[in-house]
């Protein structure tokens, strides 16, 4: 039992350390429009490398949620704990992917706009508010799953992971995908917009809009009728029912 607890704590430490570093790194690099990334490759290697850094996150992130991808996740777990550690390993890999993107991107230094005080105040507020929305929606979706703590804590206490119920409260009352919409706000609101950030924001906004449709297919299998009913009454990505209410009044 002591060995299991030590191993679970090790998984937890790696997961949360990489998660924290990825969050801080993402905040700082996005805020500065990718001008502070450390990549130094010259043309054309910079274009090739940036392209692969850009696509590696959505491709692997989505693949690891598939049935076959989840089997691969279990190879990174200690013996007999593959199913339990899935969320911890998934978040760890996702965090490492984000670190690769934001640290090793080679900046183009092509600036579209760079707002300075006092013109940047609105963007700074919007950027901060977007992070608040992202954090809040992640918390409401199930903070243990989103941070990866569900896996290693379940292993630590030698119990089966108990996944949170289908999120329908808070921001999930307004739309079905508040995490993805919040992330789009984070991408587009920094005060410094470069060609790099524009490309990343455009590509990932496209991903954020379409990728959850595959996620919802899994939700239908997992939650069944309850998700179908929730889907009928809750808009997908934009709070259109609020706009309709404003129009009527």
N, C-alpha and C positions, 0 to 999 in steps of 0.2 A: 504493500500500500504506500509506503514512503517513497519507493521508486516511482510509482505512478504519479504521485503528487508532485515530485520534483520534475518529472517529464512534462506534466501538464502546465506547471508554472513556467517552464522553459518555452513551451509553445506560446503561452500567453504573453511572456515578455517580448519574444520576437514579433508577435502579431501587433501588440499595442505600441511598441517602439517604432516599427516601420509605419504603422498607421499615423502616429503623431508626426513623424518626420515628413511623411507624404503630405499631410494636411498643412503643415507650416510652409513647406516648400511650394506647394500649389498656391497658397495664399500670396506668398511673396513674389513668385514668378509671374502670376497672373496680374497682380497689382502693378507690376513694372512692365507689363506687355512683352514678356519673354526676353527683355533686354539684359537680364541678369543671369540667364542660363549659361552653362559653362562649356558648351560645345564650341570647338575651334576648327572644325573641318572646312576645307576650301571647296570651291565649286569644281566638279559636280557632286562630290561625295557628301557635301552638306545637304543637298536636296534629297539624295537617296536615303541618307541616314535619317533625316527629319521625317521623310515619308514613312519609313518603317516604324519610327518611334510613334508617329501619329496613329497608324492603323493597328499596332500591336495591342493596344489597350482594349478597344471595342471588340476585336476579333477573339482574343483569348478570354476576355471578361464574359462574353456571351457564350462561348464554347464551353467553359467550365461549369455553366449552369445546366447544360444538357445532361442527359443520362450517362452518355459516354464520358463527358467531361468530369462528372462527379466521380466516376470510377477512377479517373486519373488522379483526382484530388486525394483519394484514399491511399495512393502509393506514397504520398508524402507524410502519412500518419504512422505513428508507432503501431506495432502489431496489435490487432484486435480492437483498435480504436478508430478505424477509418471513418465509419459512419458518424461517430461522435464529434470528431475533429474537423468535419467538413467546413463549417462556417469559419473556423479559425484559420485554416489553411487558405481558404478562398480569399478572405480579407487580407491575409499576409501577401499573397501573390498579387492581388490588385494594388496594394500599397507599393510594392516593389515596382510594378509596371508604371505607376504614376511618378515615382521617383526617377525612373529611367527617362520618362518623357520630359519632365520639367528640369532635370539637372543637365542632361546631355544634349538637349536641343541646341543647335547652332543658330544663334540669332542672325537675322538678315540686316538688322539696324535700319530697316525702312520704316519710318514713322508716319502714320496716317494723321494722328493728332496726339498731342501731349499737353493735356490741360494742367495749368499751374494755379496756385492760389491767387485769387479766390474762386476762379472758374472751376477748379476741380472739387470743390466742396460737395456739390450735388452728386458727382460720380463716386466720391469716397463714401458718402452716405448710402447710395444705392448699392455699392459693392459690399459694404458692411451689412446692410439689410438683407442682401441676397444670401450671405453666409448664415445669417440668423435663420432665414427661411429653410436653407439646406439642412442646418443642424436640427431645427424643430421638426421638419418632415422626417428626417432620419430617426429621430427619437420616437416619433409617433408610429413609425413603421415597425419598431422593435429594436431598441438600442443594442440589445445583446447580439442580435443577428448582424446588424449594421457594423458593429465594431469587432465582431469575431469572438466576443467573450463567451458566447453560448457554448461553443465547443470545448474550450479548455476548462471552463468552470464545471461543466458536466462531467468531464473526465476526472477532475480533481475530487468531486464528490461521489464519483462512481455511480452516476445516474444517467438515464436516457435524456437526451436534450428535449426540452419542452419548448416548441416553437410558439411564438406569440400568435394570437388570433388574427384573422384577416383585418388589416387596418381600414377603418371606416370613419374614424373620428378626427377632430381637428382639421388640418389642411386636407385630409382625405375625404372630408365631407364636401369640399369644394370641387376637387378634381381627383381622378384616380392616380395620377402620376406627379404629385407635388415635388418629389425628390428630383426627378429629371427636369422639370420646369425650373426649379430653384437653381439647378446647376447651370442651366442656360443663362439665367440672370447673372450668375457669377461670371460666366465667360464674357458677357457683353458689357458689363458695367465698369471695368477698370478705367481709371482716368488716362491711362496711356494705351493707345491703340496702335499697334504695329501691324505690318503685313503678316508676321508670324501669328500673333494673337487672332487676327481676323480669320486666317485659314483654319486655325485650331477651333475657334468658336463656331465657324460655319460648319465644319465637318462634324464636330461633336453635337451641335444642335440638331443636325440631320439625324445623327445616331440616337440622340435622346428622344426624338419624336417617334421614330419608327421601331427601335429595338424593344420598347415595352410591350408592343403588340405580341411578340413571341412570349414574353414573360406572362402576359395575361392568358395565353393558351394553357400555360402550366398551372396558373391559378384556377382556371376552370376545372382542370383535372383534380386539383388538390382540394379546392373549397366547394366545387360543384354548384348547386343551385343558389347558394348564398352569394357567390360572386356574380353569377348571372343577374340576379336581382339588383345587386349593387351597381353593376355595369349599366343597367337600364336607366337608373335614376341619377347617375353621377357622370358628368362630362369627363372625357378622356384626358385632355391636356390643358385646355383653357376653360376658365369658369364661365362658360357661355350663358348659364342660367342667370348669373348675376347681371351680365350685360343685357339680357332680355328683360330682366326685372327693371333695370334702370330706364330702358327704352319705353316700357309700358307706363312708367310713372314720371 
